[in-house]
């Protein structure tokens, strides 16, 4: 087994980890009921999934100019994604979008007998 095939295997494992994280995150988006937790999960899917893809591609290609461009993209994602998610959440909160207390809503449904 050559060194290149080991790096390819490691790259494929990291890319597979990114795919699994994105799949679990996509399922979580349907499980959550409120806007704010969905926004949090969406930003985590984007950050973890894309960073795993970029690191996996970098491992597969070795140290090249392409890898340098990938790391610049990775830095942009690391800085911009939390910033943009915060701006979206803050603008929703400032616009009057209420934070729903899911536990209180579930208790109200149980008292009414509809749960």
MARLOTI-187670 format. One record per residue (C-alpha): residue in one letter; z, y, x. Coordinates in pm, 1 decimal, always signed. Each point is the difference from the previous one (the first is absolute). Example, Ala and Ser with C-alpha at 12.3 -4.5 7.8 and 13.67 -1.06 7.14 Angstrom:
BEGIN
<drenkol = A | pz = +780.0 | py = -450.0 | px = +1230.0> .
<drenkol = S | pz = -66.0 | py = +344.0 | px = +137.0> .
% end
This chain:
BEGIN
<drenkol = X | pz = +0.0 | py = +0.0 | px = +0.0> .
<drenkol = X | pz = -113.3 | py = +325.1 | px = +156.5> .
<drenkol = X | pz = +184.5 | py = +328.6 | px = +8.2> .
<drenkol = X | pz = -253.5 | py = +161.6 | px = -234.0> .
<drenkol = X | pz = +49.3 | py = -266.5 | px = -263.0> .
<drenkol = X | pz = +378.8 | py = +52.2 | px = +18.5> .
<drenkol = X | pz = -43.6 | py = +374.4 | px = -60.6> .
<drenkol = X | pz = -240.1 | py = -77.3 | px = -285.3> .
<drenkol = X | pz = +256.0 | py = -236.3 | px = -152.2> .
<drenkol = X | pz = +279.5 | py = +258.8 | px = +30.4> .
<drenkol = X | pz = -228.3 | py = +262.9 | px = -153.1> .
<drenkol = X | pz = -83.1 | py = -229.3 | px = -290.4> .
<drenkol = X | pz = +370.7 | py = -68.9 | px = -59.4> .
<drenkol = X | pz = +81.9 | py = +371.9 | px = -10.0> .
<drenkol = X | pz = -294.8 | py = +68.5 | px = -232.1> .
<drenkol = X | pz = +117.9 | py = -286.7 | px = -223.7> .
<drenkol = X | pz = +347.4 | py = +155.8 | px = -7.4> .
<drenkol = X | pz = -159.3 | py = +325.5 | px = -118.2> .
<drenkol = X | pz = -188.6 | py = -181.8 | px = -274.5> .
<drenkol = X | pz = +319.5 | py = -171.9 | px = -119.0> .
<drenkol = X | pz = +191.3 | py = +331.0 | px = -2.4> .
<drenkol = X | pz = -274.7 | py = +168.6 | px = -198.7> .
<drenkol = X | pz = -14.2 | py = -289.6 | px = -248.4> .
<drenkol = X | pz = +377.3 | py = +5.4 | px = -59.7> .
<drenkol = X | pz = -13.8 | py = +377.0 | px = -34.8> .
<drenkol = X | pz = -280.8 | py = -18.3 | px = -254.0> .
<drenkol = X | pz = +200.9 | py = -247.9 | px = -208.2> .
<drenkol = X | pz = +302.4 | py = +232.0 | px = +26.9> .
<drenkol = X | pz = -201.2 | py = +288.5 | px = -140.9> .
<drenkol = X | pz = -40.2 | py = -191.7 | px = -324.6> .
<drenkol = X | pz = +365.9 | py = -105.1 | px = -9.5> .
<drenkol = X | pz = +143.9 | py = +349.7 | px = +30.3> .
<drenkol = X | pz = +16.5 | py = +223.5 | px = -306.3> .
<drenkol = X | pz = +54.3 | py = +353.6 | px = +126.4> .
<drenkol = X | pz = -224.5 | py = +240.1 | px = +190.3> .
<drenkol = X | pz = +230.7 | py = +63.6 | px = +295.9> .
<drenkol = X | pz = +59.2 | py = -364.0 | px = +103.5> .
<drenkol = X | pz = -371.2 | py = -65.3 | px = -37.6> .
<drenkol = X | pz = -74.1 | py = +295.1 | px = +225.9> .
<drenkol = X | pz = +244.5 | py = -133.6 | px = +258.3> .
<drenkol = X | pz = -154.4 | py = -347.7 | px = -4.2> .
<drenkol = X | pz = -353.8 | py = +141.4 | px = +14.9> .
<drenkol = X | pz = +83.5 | py = +202.1 | px = +309.8> .
<drenkol = X | pz = +164.6 | py = -303.7 | px = +163.2> .
<drenkol = X | pz = -302.8 | py = -217.6 | px = -77.7> .
<drenkol = X | pz = -226.5 | py = +254.7 | px = +160.9> .
<drenkol = X | pz = +215.6 | py = +50.7 | px = +307.7> .
<drenkol = X | pz = +96.0 | py = -360.1 | px = +79.7> .
<drenkol = X | pz = -330.7 | py = -154.3 | px = -102.8> .
<drenkol = X | pz = -224.8 | py = +242.8 | px = +183.0> .
<drenkol = X | pz = +215.8 | py = +3.7 | px = +312.4> .
<drenkol = X | pz = -5.7 | py = -380.1 | px = +8.1> .
<drenkol = X | pz = -378.1 | py = +2.4 | px = -33.7> .
<drenkol = X | pz = -37.7 | py = +255.8 | px = +277.4> .
<drenkol = X | pz = +232.6 | py = -185.5 | px = +237.6> .
<drenkol = X | pz = -176.4 | py = -328.2 | px = -78.6> .
<drenkol = X | pz = -343.1 | py = +150.8 | px = +67.1> .
<drenkol = X | pz = +130.8 | py = +153.3 | px = +324.0> .
<drenkol = X | pz = +130.7 | py = -339.7 | px = +113.3> .
<drenkol = X | pz = -335.2 | py = -160.1 | px = -76.7> .
<drenkol = X | pz = -207.4 | py = +261.7 | px = +186.3> .
<drenkol = X | pz = +218.0 | py = +53.4 | px = +305.7> .
<drenkol = X | pz = +35.4 | py = +333.0 | px = +178.5> .
<drenkol = X | pz = -318.2 | py = +195.1 | px = -69.5> .
<drenkol = X | pz = -102.8 | py = +341.8 | px = -124.7> .
<drenkol = X | pz = -7.0 | py = -151.6 | px = -349.9> .
<drenkol = X | pz = +368.5 | py = -93.5 | px = +34.8> .
<drenkol = X | pz = +82.3 | py = +357.3 | px = +100.1> .
<drenkol = X | pz = -165.2 | py = +128.4 | px = -315.6> .
<drenkol = X | pz = +194.5 | py = -256.0 | px = -202.8> .
<drenkol = X | pz = +329.0 | py = +123.7 | px = +144.9> .
<drenkol = X | pz = -91.1 | py = +361.0 | px = -82.0> .
<drenkol = X | pz = -64.7 | py = -109.6 | px = -359.1> .
<drenkol = X | pz = +331.3 | py = -188.4 | px = +4.5> .
<drenkol = X | pz = +187.4 | py = +313.9 | px = +107.7> .
<drenkol = X | pz = -167.9 | py = +201.4 | px = -275.2> .
<drenkol = X | pz = +102.3 | py = -261.1 | px = -258.7> .
<drenkol = X | pz = +357.7 | py = -8.1 | px = +132.2> .
<drenkol = X | pz = +32.9 | py = +376.7 | px = -31.6> .
<drenkol = X | pz = -202.2 | py = +76.1 | px = -311.4> .
<drenkol = X | pz = +86.3 | py = -284.8 | px = -237.2> .
<drenkol = X | pz = +373.7 | py = +74.5 | px = -42.9> .
<drenkol = X | pz = -79.1 | py = +370.8 | px = -11.0> .
<drenkol = X | pz = -256.9 | py = -39.6 | px = -278.3> .
<drenkol = X | pz = +224.6 | py = -236.3 | px = -199.7> .
<drenkol = X | pz = +279.7 | py = +254.6 | px = +21.7> .
<drenkol = X | pz = -229.2 | py = +281.8 | px = -116.8> .
<drenkol = X | pz = -117.5 | py = -206.7 | px = -298.8> .
<drenkol = X | pz = +356.7 | py = -93.8 | px = -98.1> .
<drenkol = X | pz = +127.6 | py = +354.6 | px = +46.4> .
<drenkol = X | pz = -280.0 | py = +150.7 | px = -206.7> .
<drenkol = X | pz = +62.2 | py = -253.6 | px = -278.3> .
<drenkol = X | pz = +371.3 | py = +81.2 | px = +4.8> .
<drenkol = X | pz = -63.1 | py = +376.2 | px = +2.5> .
<drenkol = X | pz = -243.6 | py = -38.1 | px = -290.2> .
<drenkol = X | pz = +276.9 | py = -149.4 | px = -208.5> .
<drenkol = X | pz = -88.3 | py = -366.8 | px = +25.1> .
<drenkol = X | pz = +331.8 | py = -166.9 | px = -77.1> .
<drenkol = X | pz = +158.5 | py = -269.1 | px = +207.2> .
<drenkol = X | pz = +56.8 | py = -290.8 | px = -239.1> .
<drenkol = X | pz = +325.7 | py = -190.6 | px = +35.1> .
<drenkol = X | pz = -127.3 | py = -352.9 | px = -53.2> .
<drenkol = X | pz = +348.6 | py = -153.7 | px = -34.1> .
<drenkol = X | pz = +99.3 | py = +246.6 | px = -271.7> .
<drenkol = X | pz = -328.7 | py = -65.7 | px = -180.5> .
<drenkol = X | pz = +60.1 | py = -376.8 | px = +13.8> .
<drenkol = X | pz = +354.2 | py = +44.8 | px = -137.7> .
<drenkol = X | pz = -132.7 | py = +211.0 | px = -289.1> .
<drenkol = X | pz = -255.0 | py = -267.9 | px = -83.6> .
<drenkol = X | pz = +268.2 | py = -270.0 | px = +2.3> .
<drenkol = X | pz = +219.2 | py = +203.4 | px = -237.1> .
<drenkol = X | pz = -291.5 | py = +38.5 | px = -240.9> .
<drenkol = X | pz = -68.9 | py = -373.4 | px = +16.7> .
<drenkol = X | pz = -359.5 | py = +36.3 | px = +114.7> .
<drenkol = X | pz = +46.4 | py = -142.5 | px = +350.3> .
% end
